[in-house]
């Protein structure tokens, strides 16, 4: 269950990051505002 949630959030974050990367020529700061996906950044409920 948690793993499915992990995969879903992973896919969503990658899509948002890709979208922002395509628009970085207009908003250079978005590169730092939205960092690349990092697996350890997701905190599962314990």
C-alpha positions as CSV (number, residue, x, y, z in Angstrom):
1,X,0.0,0.0,0.0
2,X,2.7,2.4,0.9
3,X,4.8,1.3,-2.0
4,X,1.9,2.1,-4.4
5,X,1.6,5.5,-2.9
6,X,5.4,5.9,-3.3
7,X,5.2,5.0,-7.0
8,X,2.3,7.4,-7.6
9,X,3.9,10.3,-5.9
10,X,7.2,9.5,-7.7
11,X,5.5,9.7,-11.1
12,X,3.6,12.9,-10.2
13,X,6.8,14.6,-9.0
14,X,8.7,13.6,-12.1
15,X,5.9,15.0,-14.3
16,X,5.8,18.3,-12.4
17,X,9.6,18.6,-12.5
18,X,9.7,17.9,-16.3
19,X,7.1,20.5,-16.8
20,X,9.0,23.1,-14.8
21,X,12.2,22.1,-16.6
22,X,10.7,22.9,-20.0
23,X,9.7,26.3,-18.7
24,X,13.0,27.2,-17.1
25,X,13.9,29.5,-19.8
26,X,11.2,31.8,-18.5
27,X,11.6,31.1,-14.8
28,X,15.2,30.2,-14.0
29,X,14.5,30.1,-10.3
30,X,12.1,27.1,-10.7
31,X,15.2,24.9,-11.1
32,X,16.1,25.6,-7.5
33,X,12.5,25.9,-6.2
34,X,11.6,22.4,-7.5
35,X,14.6,20.1,-7.1
36,X,14.9,16.7,-8.8
37,X,13.2,13.8,-7.2
38,X,15.0,12.2,-4.3
39,X,13.7,8.9,-3.0
40,X,14.7,9.7,0.6
41,X,12.7,12.9,0.6
42,X,9.5,11.0,1.0
43,X,8.6,10.3,4.6
44,X,6.3,7.4,5.1
45,X,3.8,7.5,8.0
46,X,5.0,5.2,10.8
